[in-house]
Amino acid sequence: MSALLSLVRRDLARAFAHGGAWLPLVFYLLVATLFPFAIGPDAALLAKVGNGALWTAALLAALLPVERLVRPDIVSGIFDQLAIRGQSDEGVAAAKLMAHWLSFGPPLMVATLPAAALLNFDGATLERLEIGLLLGTPGLAALGLAVAALTASLRGTSALIGLVMLPLAVPLLIFGASSGAAALKLLAATSLLFVAGAPFVAGAALRAGRS
């Protein structure tokens, strides 16, 4: 357990130190800043379509650090060392999933406060969006980890990661951008399914790459 917690702390420190955690945040805020210029000054229209725009930005921002989630640790032999120490690949994947979500999920939720002001959200819309991000960003992190592990042995995987991850993330995007309690429940269920399955998918991919 201590080794896995150390892995979480190391991944978090590396994400913030090397800019991997700041780039999605900057991208998200840029979308929130530029979107009103594209739509125009119509406050009612911004409030109506802004939720979907921010969810799309969150999805694309989640793609940015994916290529660096698994491959560097495979190259450096970190996963092999943890396996020799008796750590399961699924446990290691779960630790990396936690670190990945902590590095971009909560920062996006904080960045949503100024983004909502730019898009003229009222209090109820902002609250619904924040709850949706809290429920949905773990699913985005899980998808990112699973896809990163599946494509880690391939070269030049940036485009492939997007092609694989984006279709799988469509349910999260649809339920997150929708309004109402039923959509939030479906968002939570979908995100939970991804979070529960991602460590096993990533663990199997790591073992396959090691053999």
Z-matrix of the N, CA and C atoms (Angstrom, degrees):
N
C 1 1.462
C 2 1.523 1 111.51
N 3 1.338 2 116.35 1 -40.95
C 4 1.465 3 119.65 2 179.90
C 5 1.526 4 111.46 3 -62.96
N 6 1.342 5 116.32 4 -36.19
C 7 1.464 6 119.74 5 178.70
C 8 1.521 7 110.54 6 -65.88
N 9 1.335 8 116.91 7 -38.50
C 10 1.465 9 119.96 8 179.87
C 11 1.526 10 111.17 9 -69.93
N 12 1.328 11 117.16 10 -38.64
C 13 1.462 12 119.87 11 176.61
C 14 1.525 13 110.66 12 -65.73
N 15 1.322 14 116.19 13 -37.05
C 16 1.462 15 119.61 14 175.89
C 17 1.521 16 111.01 15 -63.41
N 18 1.340 17 116.05 16 -36.80
C 19 1.460 18 120.29 17 177.48
C 20 1.522 19 110.98 18 -65.44
N 21 1.329 20 117.04 19 -40.62
C 22 1.464 21 120.73 20 177.18
C 23 1.523 22 110.44 21 -61.36
N 24 1.340 23 116.17 22 -47.98
C 25 1.470 24 119.91 23 -179.53
C 26 1.526 25 110.90 24 -63.26
N 27 1.329 26 117.04 25 -40.83
C 28 1.467 27 119.55 26 -179.45
C 29 1.516 28 111.56 27 -65.35
N 30 1.335 29 117.42 28 -42.78
C 31 1.462 30 120.80 29 179.89
C 32 1.527 31 111.51 30 -65.05
N 33 1.332 32 116.36 31 -39.51
C 34 1.458 33 119.59 32 177.99
C 35 1.528 34 110.99 33 -64.83
N 36 1.330 35 115.74 34 -45.62
C 37 1.466 36 119.31 35 179.46
C 38 1.523 37 110.74 36 -62.48
N 39 1.313 38 117.09 37 -40.95
C 40 1.468 39 120.62 38 -179.46
C 41 1.524 40 111.10 39 -67.13
N 42 1.341 41 116.85 40 -38.68
C 43 1.464 42 120.19 41 -179.35
C 44 1.521 43 111.49 42 -63.00
N 45 1.327 44 117.30 43 -44.11
C 46 1.456 45 120.07 44 -177.65
C 47 1.530 46 111.92 45 -79.11
N 48 1.319 47 116.47 46 -31.49
C 49 1.463 48 119.42 47 -178.80
C 50 1.519 49 111.81 48 -73.36
N 51 1.339 50 117.50 49 -38.26
C 52 1.460 51 121.67 50 -175.60
C 53 1.530 52 113.27 51 -95.66
N 54 1.311 53 116.97 52 6.08
C 55 1.461 54 119.64 53 175.95
C 56 1.512 55 114.94 54 86.86
N 57 1.339 56 118.06 55 -1.38
C 58 1.445 57 119.66 56 -178.21
C 59 1.510 58 113.54 57 -65.30
N 60 1.336 59 117.09 58 -27.14
C 61 1.463 60 120.31 59 178.98
C 62 1.522 61 112.14 60 -87.62
N 63 1.335 62 117.02 61 -24.13
C 64 1.465 63 119.41 62 -177.13
C 65 1.517 64 112.16 63 -83.32
N 66 1.329 65 118.22 64 -31.32
C 67 1.453 66 120.58 65 -176.62
C 68 1.531 67 112.71 66 -61.65
N 69 1.360 68 119.94 67 -47.80
C 70 1.479 69 118.92 68 175.98
C 71 1.521 70 112.44 69 -59.89
N 72 1.335 71 116.25 70 -36.78
C 73 1.464 72 120.09 71 -179.25
C 74 1.529 73 110.83 72 -65.58
N 75 1.334 74 116.69 73 -44.60
C 76 1.463 75 120.98 74 178.72
C 77 1.531 76 110.41 75 -63.86
N 78 1.333 77 116.51 76 -42.20
C 79 1.466 78 120.58 77 178.59
C 80 1.524 79 110.62 78 -60.38
N 81 1.309 80 116.76 79 -45.01
C 82 1.469 81 122.10 80 -179.37
C 83 1.524 82 110.85 81 -60.40
N 84 1.324 83 116.63 82 -45.05
C 85 1.461 84 120.35 83 -179.61
C 86 1.528 85 111.66 84 -69.60
N 87 1.327 86 117.10 85 -33.95
C 88 1.462 87 119.76 86 176.93
C 89 1.524 88 111.11 87 -63.33
N 90 1.344 89 116.40 88 -41.88
C 91 1.463 90 119.39 89 177.75
C 92 1.522 91 110.16 90 -61.85
N 93 1.334 92 116.47 91 -44.47
C 94 1.463 93 120.04 92 179.91
C 95 1.522 94 111.66 93 -63.97
N 96 1.331 95 117.36 94 -31.37
C 97 1.457 96 121.01 95 -179.79
C 98 1.524 97 112.01 96 -77.74
N 99 1.345 98 116.64 97 -41.07
C 100 1.459 99 120.58 98 -174.45
C 101 1.528 100 113.11 99 -83.47
N 102 1.332 101 116.86 100 -26.39
C 103 1.461 102 119.98 101 -176.28
C 104 1.524 103 112.60 102 -58.75
N 105 1.346 104 119.99 103 -42.84
C 106 1.476 105 118.61 104 178.14
C 107 1.527 106 113.14 105 -61.65
N 108 1.349 107 117.90 106 -30.67
C 109 1.460 108 119.63 107 177.67
C 110 1.528 109 111.04 108 -68.00
N 111 1.336 110 116.50 109 -34.57
C 112 1.463 111 120.27 110 -179.88
C 113 1.523 112 111.85 111 -74.53
N 114 1.325 113 117.12 112 -38.04
C 115 1.463 114 121.37 113 -176.71
C 116 1.526 115 111.26 114 -81.39
N 117 1.329 116 115.85 115 -38.08
C 118 1.451 117 119.49 116 -176.28
C 119 1.523 118 111.34 117 111.15
N 120 1.313 119 117.31 118 178.96
C 121 1.472 120 121.15 119 -173.60
C 122 1.526 121 114.81 120 -82.87
N 123 1.316 122 118.00 121 9.47
C 124 1.468 123 120.54 122 -178.48
C 125 1.527 124 109.03 123 -70.46
N 126 1.322 125 117.19 124 104.10
C 127 1.462 126 121.71 125 -175.12
C 128 1.523 127 111.68 126 -64.00
N 129 1.320 128 117.45 127 -39.61
C 130 1.464 129 120.43 128 -178.92
C 131 1.533 130 110.84 129 -65.38
N 132 1.329 131 116.43 130 -40.71
C 133 1.468 132 119.89 131 179.29
C 134 1.526 133 110.92 132 -67.70
N 135 1.331 134 117.52 133 -40.41
C 136 1.466 135 120.68 134 178.01
C 137 1.520 136 110.87 135 -60.94
N 138 1.319 137 116.46 136 -44.15
C 139 1.456 138 119.97 137 -179.93
C 140 1.525 139 111.37 138 -65.31
N 141 1.341 140 116.55 139 -30.48
C 142 1.464 141 120.21 140 -177.55
C 143 1.522 142 112.46 141 -75.64
N 144 1.338 143 117.61 142 -42.56
C 145 1.469 144 121.04 143 -174.34
C 146 1.518 145 112.88 144 -102.60
N 147 1.337 146 117.47 145 -7.25
C 148 1.456 147 119.68 146 -176.18
C 149 1.512 148 114.16 147 -64.98
N 150 1.334 149 117.08 148 -32.74
C 151 1.465 150 120.50 149 -179.81
C 152 1.524 151 110.74 150 -60.73
N 153 1.319 152 115.94 151 -47.10
C 154 1.458 153 119.49 152 178.19
C 155 1.514 154 112.33 153 -64.92
N 156 1.342 155 116.89 154 -36.60
C 157 1.465 156 120.16 155 179.36
C 158 1.522 157 111.15 156 -64.51
N 159 1.330 158 117.10 157 -41.88
C 160 1.459 159 119.56 158 -179.82
C 161 1.521 160 111.67 159 -69.88
N 162 1.320 161 117.46 160 -34.58
C 163 1.466 162 119.33 161 176.52
C 164 1.523 163 111.01 162 -68.00
N 165 1.314 164 117.18 163 -38.20
C 166 1.461 165 120.08 164 175.57
C 167 1.520 166 110.26 165 -63.91
N 168 1.334 167 117.04 166 -41.16
C 169 1.462 168 120.63 167 177.34
C 170 1.522 169 111.13 168 -64.26
N 171 1.335 170 117.28 169 -39.04
C 172 1.463 171 120.14 170 178.21
C 173 1.527 172 111.20 171 -64.19
N 174 1.321 173 116.38 172 -40.47
C 175 1.468 174 120.29 173 178.39
C 176 1.524 175 110.97 174 -63.37
N 177 1.323 176 117.30 175 -46.96
C 178 1.459 177 120.17 176 -179.59
C 179 1.524 178 111.32 177 -68.28
N 180 1.337 179 117.20 178 -35.31
C 181 1.461 180 120.15 179 177.28
C 182 1.525 181 111.22 180 -64.99
N 183 1.334 182 116.45 181 -34.01
C 184 1.460 183 119.95 182 178.99
C 185 1.526 184 112.03 183 -67.27
N 186 1.330 185 117.19 184 -21.53
C 187 1.462 186 120.69 185 178.71
C 188 1.521 187 112.88 186 -74.76
N 189 1.325 188 117.44 187 -26.39
C 190 1.464 189 120.79 188 -169.18
C 191 1.537 190 113.70 189 -61.06
N 192 1.347 191 119.94 190 -44.98
C 193 1.471 192 118.21 191 -177.39
C 194 1.522 193 114.46 192 -90.11
N 195 1.338 194 118.68 193 3.36
C 196 1.467 195 120.37 194 -170.52
C 197 1.520 196 112.02 195 -63.27
N 198 1.324 197 117.20 196 -39.80
C 199 1.464 198 119.92 197 -175.48
C 200 1.527 199 111.94 198 -64.24
N 201 1.340 200 117.33 199 -21.73
C 202 1.462 201 121.05 200 -178.47
C 203 1.521 202 113.12 201 -98.36
N 204 1.322 203 118.02 202 6.61
C 205 1.460 204 119.91 203 -175.38
C 206 1.530 205 113.12 204 -75.16
N 207 1.316 206 117.07 205 -42.12
C 208 1.462 207 120.46 206 -169.55
C 209 1.520 208 112.56 207 -118.95
N 210 1.307 209 117.49 208 -44.97
C 211 1.463 210 120.98 209 -172.02
C 212 1.532 211 114.13 210 -55.72
N 213 1.347 212 120.57 211 -45.46
C 214 1.473 213 118.63 212 179.26
C 215 1.517 214 113.66 213 -58.26
N 216 1.335 215 117.75 214 -36.00
C 217 1.463 216 120.22 215 179.71
C 218 1.523 217 112.06 216 -74.39
N 219 1.329 218 117.24 217 -28.14
C 220 1.458 219 119.75 218 173.86
C 221 1.524 220 109.94 219 -68.38
N 222 1.323 221 116.27 220 -44.96
C 223 1.464 222 120.94 221 -179.14
C 224 1.525 223 111.27 222 -63.47
N 225 1.329 224 116.71 223 -40.42
C 226 1.466 225 120.44 224 -178.35
C 227 1.526 226 113.34 225 -81.33
N 228 1.333 227 117.80 226 -8.14
C 229 1.461 228 120.81 227 177.56
C 230 1.511 229 115.45 228 83.06
N 231 1.343 230 117.21 229 13.82
C 232 1.471 231 119.90 230 -178.94
C 233 1.519 232 111.54 231 -61.51
N 234 1.324 233 116.81 232 -43.68
C 235 1.470 234 120.09 233 -178.48
C 236 1.530 235 110.91 234 -64.81
N 237 1.325 236 117.65 235 -38.13
C 238 1.465 237 120.26 236 178.14
C 239 1.520 238 110.98 237 -64.53
N 240 1.328 239 117.08 238 -40.76
C 241 1.462 240 120.17 239 178.69
C 242 1.522 241 111.47 240 -63.73
N 243 1.332 242 116.58 241 -42.36
C 244 1.464 243 119.79 242 179.01
C 245 1.520 244 111.29 243 -66.48
N 246 1.336 245 117.33 244 -36.44
C 247 1.463 246 120.26 245 177.67
C 248 1.519 247 110.85 246 -65.52
N 249 1.330 248 117.56 247 -39.23
C 250 1.461 249 121.16 248 178.33
C 251 1.529 250 110.66 249 -63.95
N 252 1.327 251 116.96 250 -33.26
C 253 1.465 252 121.27 251 178.69
C 254 1.525 253 112.55 252 -78.57
N 255 1.328 254 117.12 253 -0.16
C 256 1.456 255 120.41 254 176.47
C 257 1.510 256 115.16 255 92.94
N 258 1.324 257 117.87 256 9.35
C 259 1.463 258 120.63 257 178.01
C 260 1.528 259 109.46 258 -80.49
N 261 1.314 260 116.75 259 131.98
C 262 1.463 261 120.10 260 179.39
C 263 1.516 262 110.29 261 -72.46
N 264 1.315 263 115.90 262 149.32
C 265 1.461 264 119.95 263 178.69
C 266 1.524 265 111.14 264 -63.58
N 267 1.337 266 116.74 265 -34.81
C 268 1.461 267 119.68 266 178.25
C 269 1.533 268 110.97 267 -65.81
N 270 1.336 269 117.02 268 -40.62
C 271 1.462 270 120.38 269 177.75
C 272 1.516 271 112.15 270 -64.10
N 273 1.329 272 116.22 271 -41.75
C 274 1.468 273 120.55 272 176.99
C 275 1.520 274 110.36 273 -63.16
N 276 1.331 275 116.58 274 -42.78
C 277 1.466 276 120.34 275 179.12
C 278 1.530 277 110.73 276 -63.10
N 279 1.334 278 117.22 277 -39.84
C 280 1.467 279 120.35 278 178.83
C 281 1.528 280 110.65 279 -64.23
N 282 1.344 281 116.99 280 -38.55
C 283 1.466 282 120.22 281 177.96
C 284 1.527 283 110.52 282 -64.88
N 285 1.323 284 117.04 283 -41.87
C 286 1.460 285 120.21 284 179.02
C 287 1.526 286 110.88 285 -67.93
N 288 1.326 287 116.84 286 -33.90
C 289 1.462 288 120.49 287 176.24
C 290 1.524 289 110.43 288 -63.18
N 291 1.316 290 116.52 289 -44.27
C 292 1.464 291 119.78 290 179.25
C 293 1.527 292 110.99 291 -62.23
N 294 1.329 293 116.40 292 -44.59
C 295 1.463 294 119.79 293 -179.57
C 296 1.521 295 111.08 294 -64.90
N 297 1.327 296 116.19 295 -40.93
C 298 1.470 297 119.71 296 -179.73
C 299 1.520 298 110.76 297 -63.07
N 300 1.329 299 117.71 298 -43.71
C 301 1.460 300 119.23 299 179.90
C 302 1.526 301 111.27 300 -66.03
N 303 1.328 302 117.37 301 -43.00
C 304 1.458 303 120.10 302 -179.81
C 305 1.523 304 112.12 303 -62.76
N 306 1.337 305 116.72 304 -27.50
C 307 1.468 306 119.64 305 -177.32
C 308 1.519 307 113.17 306 -79.52
N 309 1.351 308 117.68 307 -20.80
C 310 1.468 309 117.17 308 -179.23
C 311 1.525 310 114.67 309 -130.85
N 312 1.331 311 119.10 310 -24.12
C 313 1.460 312 120.80 311 -177.90
C 314 1.524 313 113.35 312 -67.22
N 315 1.339 314 118.50 313 -63.08
C 316 1.472 315 119.52 314 178.54
C 317 1.526 316 114.24 315 -59.06
N 318 1.372 317 119.94 316 -39.95
C 319 1.469 318 117.78 317 175.91
C 320 1.525 319 113.39 318 -59.95
N 321 1.346 320 117.52 319 -38.06
C 322 1.465 321 119.27 320 177.46
C 323 1.525 322 111.24 321 -64.47
N 324 1.318 323 116.26 322 -37.02
C 325 1.461 324 119.24 323 179.29
C 326 1.524 325 110.89 324 -66.13
N 327 1.330 326 116.85 325 -37.61
C 328 1.466 327 119.92 326 176.47
C 329 1.531 328 109.94 327 -67.90
N 330 1.339 329 116.45 328 -42.79
C 331 1.468 330 120.17 329 -179.87
C 332 1.517 331 112.14 330 -65.70
N 333 1.326 332 117.81 331 -19.83
C 334 1.458 333 121.18 332 178.96
C 335 1.526 334 111.69 333 -66.31
N 336 1.317 335 118.32 334 -24.88
C 337 1.466 336 120.62 335 -179.60
C 338 1.531 337 111.60 336 -62.92
N 339 1.350 338 119.27 337 -54.15
C 340 1.477 339 116.82 338 175.74
C 341 1.524 340 112.62 339 -69.16
N 342 1.343 341 117.03 340 -31.28
C 343 1.468 342 119.33 341 178.48
C 344 1.524 343 110.95 342 -63.17
N 345 1.324 344 116.76 343 -40.08
C 346 1.464 345 120.24 344 178.80
C 347 1.521 346 111.59 345 -64.77
N 348 1.324 347 116.87 346 -35.36
C 349 1.464 348 119.73 347 177.46
C 350 1.529 349 110.76 348 -65.92
N 351 1.330 350 116.83 349 -38.80
C 352 1.458 351 120.72 350 179.04
C 353 1.525 352 111.59 351 -65.46
N 354 1.339 353 116.03 352 -31.42
C 355 1.456 354 120.62 353 -177.15
C 356 1.532 355 113.02 354 -97.74
N 357 1.321 356 116.38 355 8.10
C 358 1.464 357 121.50 356 174.47
C 359 1.531 358 112.95 357 62.44
N 360 1.349 359 116.67 358 40.68
C 361 1.457 360 120.08 359 176.88
C 362 1.526 361 110.01 360 -77.12
N 363 1.312 362 115.66 361 142.91
C 364 1.458 363 118.80 362 170.64
C 365 1.533 364 109.24 363 -84.58
N 366 1.327 365 115.40 364 176.81
C 367 1.454 366 119.62 365 -175.23
C 368 1.519 367 113.45 366 -62.07
N 369 1.329 368 117.15 367 -40.01
C 370 1.464 369 120.87 368 -178.30
C 371 1.526 370 111.23 369 -66.85
N 372 1.338 371 116.55 370 -40.84
C 373 1.464 372 119.92 371 179.37
C 374 1.516 373 110.90 372 -66.44
N 375 1.333 374 116.68 373 -41.51
C 376 1.463 375 120.70 374 178.03
C 377 1.525 376 110.97 375 -62.78
N 378 1.322 377 116.72 376 -43.40
C 379 1.467 378 119.72 377 179.89
C 380 1.522 379 110.78 378 -62.27
N 381 1.325 380 117.79 379 -43.60
C 382 1.460 381 121.46 380 179.71
C 383 1.530 382 110.94 381 -64.18
N 384 1.331 383 116.50 382 -39.53
C 385 1.462 384 119.97 383 178.93
C 386 1.518 385 111.44 384 -66.39
N 387 1.321 386 117.07 385 -42.09
C 388 1.470 387 120.45 386 179.48
C 389 1.529 388 110.97 387 -64.04
N 390 1.324 389 116.54 388 -42.16
C 391 1.467 390 119.76 389 177.74
C 392 1.523 391 109.96 390 -63.55
N 393 1.337 392 116.45 391 -41.84
C 394 1.452 393 120.24 392 178.22
C 395 1.515 394 112.60 393 -61.57
N 396 1.342 395 117.47 394 -42.12
C 397 1.462 396 120.35 395 178.16
C 398 1.520 397 111.31 396 -66.55
N 399 1.331 398 116.52 397 -38.03
C 400 1.464 399 119.71 398 177.34
C 401 1.526 400 110.94 399 -61.47
N 402 1.318 401 116.78 400 -39.00
C 403 1.463 402 121.01 401 -179.54
C 404 1.528 403 112.17 402 -80.35
N 405 1.318 404 117.58 403 -34.99
C 406 1.461 405 120.33 404 -170.29
C 407 1.511 406 116.05 405 -93.29
N 408 1.346 407 118.13 406 -30.88
C 409 1.465 408 118.70 407 -177.54
C 410 1.531 409 113.74 408 -63.71
N 411 1.345 410 120.76 409 -31.09
C 412 1.469 411 117.29 410 172.58
C 413 1.523 412 112.58 411 -60.63
N 414 1.338 413 117.06 412 -35.74
C 415 1.460 414 119.79 413 176.89
C 416 1.514 415 111.71 414 -66.12
N 417 1.341 416 117.46 415 -39.36
C 418 1.462 417 120.47 416 176.37
C 419 1.526 418 110.84 417 -63.76
N 420 1.339 419 116.35 418 -41.29
C 421 1.459 420 119.81 419 177.75
C 422 1.528 421 111.17 420 -63.65
N 423 1.328 422 116.81 421 -39.89
C 424 1.465 423 120.66 422 179.37
C 425 1.520 424 111.30 423 -64.85
N 426 1.327 425 116.28 424 -43.46
C 427 1.467 426 119.36 425 177.24
C 428 1.527 427 110.91 426 -61.43
N 429 1.333 428 116.29 427 -42.89
C 430 1.454 429 120.07 428 179.75
C 431 1.510 430 112.43 429 -60.82
N 432 1.331 431 117.08 430 -43.27
C 433 1.462 432 120.58 431 179.47
C 434 1.516 433 111.33 432 -65.09
N 435 1.336 434 117.64 433 -45.79
C 436 1.460 435 120.74 434 -178.41
C 437 1.528 436 111.37 435 -62.42
N 438 1.331 437 116.43 436 -44.55
C 439 1.465 438 119.83 437 -179.86
C 440 1.518 439 110.86 438 -67.34
N 441 1.337 440 117.43 439 -38.25
C 442 1.459 441 120.88 440 178.16
C 443 1.525 442 111.25 441 -61.98
N 444 1.333 443 116.52 442 -41.16
C 445 1.460 444 119.73 443 179.19
C 446 1.523 445 111.82 444 -69.09
N 447 1.322 446 116.99 445 -38.73
C 448 1.460 447 120.61 446 -178.84
C 449 1.528 448 112.30 447 -68.29
N 450 1.329 449 117.45 448 -29.60
C 451 1.464 450 121.11 449 -176.03
C 452 1.526 451 112.92 450 -106.41
N 453 1.331 452 117.71 451 7.05
C 454 1.468 453 120.45 452 -173.28
C 455 1.523 454 112.97 453 -64.90
N 456 1.316 455 117.83 454 -29.40
C 457 1.467 456 120.53 455 -177.22
C 458 1.522 457 112.71 456 -83.71
N 459 1.317 458 117.67 457 -2.92
C 460 1.468 459 122.09 458 -178.19
C 461 1.520 460 110.28 459 -99.04
N 462 1.314 461 116.66 460 155.24
C 463 1.459 462 121.83 461 178.46
C 464 1.533 463 109.85 462 -98.57
N 465 1.342 464 114.71 463 147.08
C 466 1.459 465 119.06 464 177.81
C 467 1.507 466 112.71 465 59.01
N 468 1.323 467 116.45 466 54.07
C 469 1.468 468 120.32 467 -171.78
C 470 1.528 469 113.80 468 -93.36
N 471 1.319 470 119.15 469 5.87
C 472 1.474 471 120.08 470 -175.18
C 473 1.521 472 111.81 471 -56.83
N 474 1.332 473 116.32 472 -50.29
C 475 1.462 474 119.63 473 -179.54
C 476 1.518 475 111.34 474 -67.99
N 477 1.334 476 116.69 475 -38.40
C 478 1.462 477 120.18 476 -179.35
C 479 1.519 478 111.41 477 -64.47
N 480 1.319 479 116.79 478 -38.98
C 481 1.467 480 120.21 479 179.00
C 482 1.528 481 110.50 480 -59.69
N 483 1.319 482 116.52 481 -43.96
C 484 1.458 483 119.45 482 178.27
C 485 1.510 484 112.76 483 -64.58
N 486 1.336 485 116.88 484 -41.71
C 487 1.461 486 120.82 485 -179.86
C 488 1.521 487 112.10 486 -63.79
N 489 1.329 488 116.74 487 -34.45
C 490 1.461 489 120.29 488 -179.37
C 491 1.524 490 111.52 489 -81.30
N 492 1.322 491 116.52 490 -42.73
C 493 1.461 492 120.25 491 -171.10
C 494 1.527 493 113.08 492 -78.42
N 495 1.318 494 117.56 493 -39.80
C 496 1.463 495 119.66 494 -173.74
C 497 1.529 496 113.63 495 -60.40
N 498 1.352 497 119.83 496 -46.87
C 499 1.474 498 117.83 497 178.11
C 500 1.524 499 112.91 498 -62.04
N 501 1.339 500 117.23 499 -36.81
C 502 1.460 501 120.25 500 -179.58
C 503 1.529 502 111.59 501 -68.25
N 504 1.337 503 116.25 502 -27.51
C 505 1.460 504 120.19 503 -177.55
C 506 1.522 505 113.30 504 -85.46
N 507 1.324 506 117.69 505 -5.04
C 508 1.471 507 120.79 506 -177.64
C 509 1.530 508 112.40 507 -56.43
N 510 1.351 509 120.34 508 -43.92
C 511 1.477 510 118.12 509 178.46
C 512 1.528 511 112.82 510 -59.08
N 513 1.340 512 116.94 511 -40.26
C 514 1.465 513 119.41 512 178.12
C 515 1.527 514 110.45 513 -62.81
N 516 1.316 515 116.39 514 -40.40
C 517 1.461 516 120.68 515 -179.57
C 518 1.530 517 111.07 516 -65.97
N 519 1.331 518 116.68 517 -43.63
C 520 1.466 519 120.52 518 -178.27
C 521 1.523 520 110.73 519 -65.19
N 522 1.342 521 116.60 520 -49.94
C 523 1.465 522 119.67 521 -177.46
C 524 1.527 523 111.31 522 -69.60
N 525 1.351 524 117.42 523 -33.88
C 526 1.456 525 119.98 524 179.21
C 527 1.515 526 112.48 525 -68.96
N 528 1.330 527 116.96 526 -39.30
C 529 1.457 528 120.66 527 -178.44
C 530 1.518 529 112.62 528 -78.57
N 531 1.328 530 117.52 529 -16.70
C 532 1.468 531 120.81 530 179.24
C 533 1.518 532 109.95 531 -78.88
N 534 1.301 533 115.66 532 161.22
C 535 1.455 534 121.25 533 178.44
C 536 1.525 535 109.63 534 -109.62
N 537 1.304 536 115.33 535 155.00
C 538 1.457 537 119.97 536 176.85
C 539 1.510 538 112.43 537 111.66
N 540 1.334 539 114.86 538 156.59
C 541 1.458 540 121.04 539 -177.28
C 542 1.525 541 111.88 540 -67.36
N 543 1.333 542 117.26 541 -35.28
C 544 1.467 543 119.90 542 -179.27
C 545 1.530 544 110.95 543 -62.98
N 546 1.334 545 117.07 544 -40.58
C 547 1.467 546 120.51 545 179.17
C 548 1.524 547 110.95 546 -65.05
N 549 1.334 548 117.18 547 -38.52
C 550 1.463 549 120.03 548 178.53
C 551 1.525 550 111.12 549 -65.95
N 552 1.321 551 117.21 550 -37.59
C 553 1.468 552 120.13 551 177.80
C 554 1.528 553 111.13 552 -65.08
N 555 1.326 554 116.65 553 -42.40
C 556 1.461 555 120.11 554 177.14
C 557 1.524 556 111.09 555 -66.43
N 558 1.331 557 116.69 556 -36.57
C 559 1.462 558 120.76 557 176.14
C 560 1.524 559 110.57 558 -62.47
N 561 1.318 560 116.62 559 -45.34
C 562 1.467 561 120.36 560 179.84
C 563 1.525 562 111.10 561 -63.42
N 564 1.336 563 116.99 562 -41.83
C 565 1.462 564 120.27 563 -179.52
C 566 1.527 565 111.32 564 -65.37
N 567 1.329 566 116.82 565 -42.76
C 568 1.460 567 120.60 566 179.66
C 569 1.521 568 111.17 567 -65.52
N 570 1.325 569 116.29 568 -43.91
C 571 1.462 570 120.46 569 179.29
C 572 1.521 571 111.23 570 -63.22
N 573 1.336 572 116.60 571 -41.95
C 574 1.463 573 120.32 572 178.47
C 575 1.520 574 111.43 573 -62.17
N 576 1.324 575 117.08 574 -39.52
C 577 1.459 576 120.83 575 177.81
C 578 1.527 577 111.00 576 -61.53
N 579 1.335 578 116.97 577 -44.14
C 580 1.460 579 120.14 578 179.11
C 581 1.529 580 111.31 579 -65.55
N 582 1.327 581 116.76 580 -42.97
C 583 1.465 582 120.75 581 -178.89
C 584 1.525 583 110.98 582 -64.32
N 585 1.337 584 116.67 583 -39.69
C 586 1.461 585 120.15 584 -179.87
C 587 1.524 586 111.89 585 -69.19
N 588 1.326 587 117.16 586 -34.92
C 589 1.457 588 119.37 587 -175.47
C 590 1.511 589 115.14 588 -89.12
N 591 1.334 590 117.99 589 -25.72
C 592 1.464 591 121.06 590 -173.24
C 593 1.524 592 113.73 591 -60.04
N 594 1.356 593 120.98 592 -44.03
C 595 1.467 594 118.81 593 179.74
C 596 1.524 595 113.11 594 -60.59
N 597 1.318 596 117.67 595 -34.54
C 598 1.469 597 120.16 596 -179.68
C 599 1.528 598 110.99 597 -73.54
N 600 1.333 599 116.53 598 -39.14
C 601 1.470 600 120.09 599 176.71
C 602 1.524 601 109.72 600 -65.16
N 603 1.330 602 116.93 601 -46.88
C 604 1.458 603 120.54 602 -179.48
C 605 1.528 604 111.35 603 -65.68
N 606 1.335 605 116.48 604 -40.82
C 607 1.460 606 119.46 605 178.40
C 608 1.511 607 112.38 606 -61.45
N 609 1.330 608 116.95 607 -43.75
C 610 1.463 609 120.53 608 178.16
C 611 1.530 610 110.92 609 -63.02
N 612 1.347 611 116.91 610 -39.31
C 613 1.452 612 120.40 611 179.13
C 614 1.526 613 111.21 612 -65.97
N 615 1.322 614 117.02 613 -38.41
C 616 1.458 615 119.98 614 178.35
C 617 1.521 616 111.98 615 -65.67
N 618 1.326 617 116.04 616 -40.98
C 619 1.483 618 119.05 617 177.86
C 620 1.519 619 111.10 618 -66.28
N 621 1.328 620 115.99 619 -39.75
C 622 1.467 621 119.24 620 179.28
C 623 1.522 622 110.68 621 -63.94
N 624 1.329 623 117.35 622 -38.66
C 625 1.463 624 120.47 623 179.29
C 626 1.511 625 112.42 624 -70.39
N 627 1.336 626 117.26 625 -25.68
C 628 1.459 627 121.41 626 -179.02
C 629 1.525 628 111.35 627 -80.21
N 630 1.336 629 117.63 628 -26.86
C 631 1.458 630 121.12 629 -175.09
C 632 1.522 631 111.88 630 -82.05
